[in-house]
Amino acid sequence: MISEIEFCTNHNIEVSFIRSIHEIGLIELIVIDETMYFHSGQLNNLEKILRMYFDLNINLEGIDTVFQLLQKMESMQEELTILKNKIEFYEIR
């Protein structure tokens, strides 16, 4: 678990930014002893969000849309892999 305050201090961003990301559902925050934390597994996505927001000037709604599209692409890629495997299975017979 990573403290939101520690993350914000290290990345020189406001805590309110993390809370905004949480409010639109891009990350999950957990309260432990009155301190907000996020799971380290979310770190990669959180850093992507920061790059999109600060480097590419994409607003949070746009970032949410990008992440939804990326999830759809991953799902479609998985489905494509399954279908390719089925085709290969039947071609071998």
C-alpha positions, 0 to 999 in steps of 0.5 A: 500500500502506498500513502497518497500523501507520500505519493503526492509529495514525491511527485509534487502534486496536490492531494486533491488531484488524487482524490479527483482521480478516485472520484471518477473511478480511475483508482481505488483509495482505501482508508487505514487509520484516517490515512488514504492509501492505494494499492501498489498495483495501481502505481503503473496506471497512476503514473500513466494518468499523471503523464497524460494530464501534465505532459499531454494536457488531457483532462480527467474526463479524457483520461477516463475515456482513454482508459475505457478504450484501452480496456476495450482494446485489451478485451478485444485482443484477448478475444482475438487470441482465443479465436485464433487458437480455435482456428489453429485447433481446427486447421490442424485436424 
